[in-house]
Amino acid sequence: MDEPRRSQAHPAKRVDSVPTATMERHHHAVSTQLLMHQGPLPPATDFAAYNKVLPGSADRILKMAEREQRAAIRLRRLDWTSQFISMLLGKSFLYVLVGATVFLIVKGKPIEALLTGVAPIASIIYSTFFGDRKVKGKEKQADQDR
């Protein structure tokens, strides 16, 4: 049989002819450090460094964080207010429909009363029995997200 051709530039070496020193493995330890920061202000060392590079920048960063905080508070208040108004309007509308149902019953119009009263009464019954579960579930989820 013919031997495979080998390149003349790089002759193959036999494993037993390689010195043992080159066969030893070299192990290197690699260390990685991850620094995380969360919040509107940088760490104090970075905060001071910003001020060294650009005088007055620390004050600008602080004012920006304060504006962000005020905006977040306004948004939360707006959200709470809109939820409260929605709840009041929703409940008021339900009670108006229940009142209309009672009025139609008194006036001797049972079919109209039935059609008017089914949705609000079902909604009141549902929220009475199942509404608390939804609220508690949302509160639990919010606690877990924190």
MOVEN-V198247 format. One record per residue. N is the residue number from 1. RES is the residue in one letter. PHI is phi as a letter, one per 30 degrees, with the letter a starting at -180 (none if undefined). NEAR is the number of other ideal C-beta (glycine too) atoms within 10 Angstrom. Layout:
BEGIN
n=N res=RES phi=PHI near=NEAR
n=N res=RES phi=PHI near=NEAR
END
This chain:
BEGIN
n=1 res=M phi=none near=3
n=2 res=D phi=d near=4
n=3 res=E phi=d near=5
n=4 res=P phi=d near=6
n=5 res=R phi=d near=6
n=6 res=R phi=c near=9
n=7 res=S phi=d near=7
n=8 res=Q phi=d near=6
n=9 res=A phi=d near=5
n=10 res=H phi=b near=7
n=11 res=P phi=d near=7
n=12 res=A phi=d near=7
n=13 res=K phi=c near=8
n=14 res=R phi=d near=6
n=15 res=V phi=d near=6
n=16 res=D phi=d near=5
n=17 res=S phi=c near=6
n=18 res=V phi=d near=10
n=19 res=P phi=d near=7
n=20 res=T phi=d near=6
n=21 res=A phi=d near=6
n=22 res=T phi=d near=6
n=23 res=M phi=d near=8
n=24 res=E phi=d near=8
n=25 res=R phi=c near=4
n=26 res=H phi=c near=4
n=27 res=H phi=c near=5
n=28 res=H phi=b near=4
n=29 res=A phi=d near=4
n=30 res=V phi=c near=4
n=31 res=S phi=b near=4
n=32 res=T phi=b near=4
n=33 res=Q phi=b near=4
n=34 res=L phi=c near=4
n=35 res=L phi=c near=5
n=36 res=M phi=c near=4
n=37 res=H phi=b near=8
n=38 res=Q phi=b near=4
n=39 res=G phi=k near=7
n=40 res=P phi=d near=13
n=41 res=L phi=c near=13
n=42 res=P phi=d near=15
n=43 res=P phi=e near=11
n=44 res=A phi=e near=9
n=45 res=T phi=d near=7
n=46 res=D phi=d near=13
n=47 res=F phi=d near=14
n=48 res=A phi=d near=12
n=49 res=A phi=d near=14
n=50 res=Y phi=e near=15
n=51 res=N phi=d near=15
n=52 res=K phi=d near=9
n=53 res=V phi=d near=8
n=54 res=L phi=b near=10
n=55 res=P phi=e near=9
n=56 res=G phi=j near=9
n=57 res=S phi=d near=14
n=58 res=A phi=d near=19
n=59 res=D phi=d near=10
n=60 res=R phi=d near=12
n=61 res=I phi=d near=17
n=62 res=L phi=d near=13
n=63 res=K phi=d near=10
n=64 res=M phi=d near=12
n=65 res=A phi=d near=14
n=66 res=E phi=d near=11
n=67 res=R phi=d near=11
n=68 res=E phi=d near=11
n=69 res=Q phi=d near=11
n=70 res=R phi=d near=10
n=71 res=A phi=d near=10
n=72 res=A phi=d near=11
n=73 res=I phi=d near=10
n=74 res=R phi=d near=10
n=75 res=L phi=d near=10
n=76 res=R phi=d near=10
n=77 res=R phi=d near=10
n=78 res=L phi=d near=10
n=79 res=D phi=d near=10
n=80 res=W phi=d near=10
n=81 res=T phi=d near=10
n=82 res=S phi=d near=10
n=83 res=Q phi=d near=10
n=84 res=F phi=d near=10
n=85 res=I phi=d near=10
n=86 res=S phi=d near=10
n=87 res=M phi=d near=10
n=88 res=L phi=d near=10
n=89 res=L phi=d near=10
n=90 res=G phi=d near=12
n=91 res=K phi=d near=14
n=92 res=S phi=d near=10
n=93 res=F phi=d near=12
n=94 res=L phi=d near=16
n=95 res=Y phi=d near=12
n=96 res=V phi=d near=11
n=97 res=L phi=d near=18
n=98 res=V phi=d near=16
n=99 res=G phi=d near=13
n=100 res=A phi=d near=15
n=101 res=T phi=d near=21
n=102 res=V phi=d near=13
n=103 res=F phi=e near=13
n=104 res=L phi=d near=18
n=105 res=I phi=d near=15
n=106 res=V phi=d near=9
n=107 res=K phi=d near=10
n=108 res=G phi=i near=8
n=109 res=K phi=b near=14
n=110 res=P phi=d near=10
n=111 res=I phi=d near=8
n=112 res=E phi=d near=15
n=113 res=A phi=d near=18
n=114 res=L phi=d near=13
n=115 res=L phi=d near=12
n=116 res=T phi=d near=20
n=117 res=G phi=c near=18
n=118 res=V phi=d near=12
n=119 res=A phi=d near=12
n=120 res=P phi=d near=19
n=121 res=I phi=d near=15
n=122 res=A phi=d near=10
n=123 res=S phi=d near=17
n=124 res=I phi=d near=16
n=125 res=I phi=d near=10
n=126 res=Y phi=d near=10
n=127 res=S phi=d near=15
n=128 res=T phi=d near=9
n=129 res=F phi=d near=9
n=130 res=F phi=c near=10
n=131 res=G phi=d near=12
n=132 res=D phi=d near=10
n=133 res=R phi=d near=9
n=134 res=K phi=d near=10
n=135 res=V phi=d near=11
n=136 res=K phi=d near=10
n=137 res=G phi=d near=10
n=138 res=K phi=d near=10
n=139 res=E phi=d near=10
n=140 res=K phi=d near=10
n=141 res=Q phi=d near=9
n=142 res=A phi=d near=9
n=143 res=D phi=d near=8
n=144 res=Q phi=d near=7
n=145 res=D phi=d near=6
n=146 res=R phi=d near=4
END
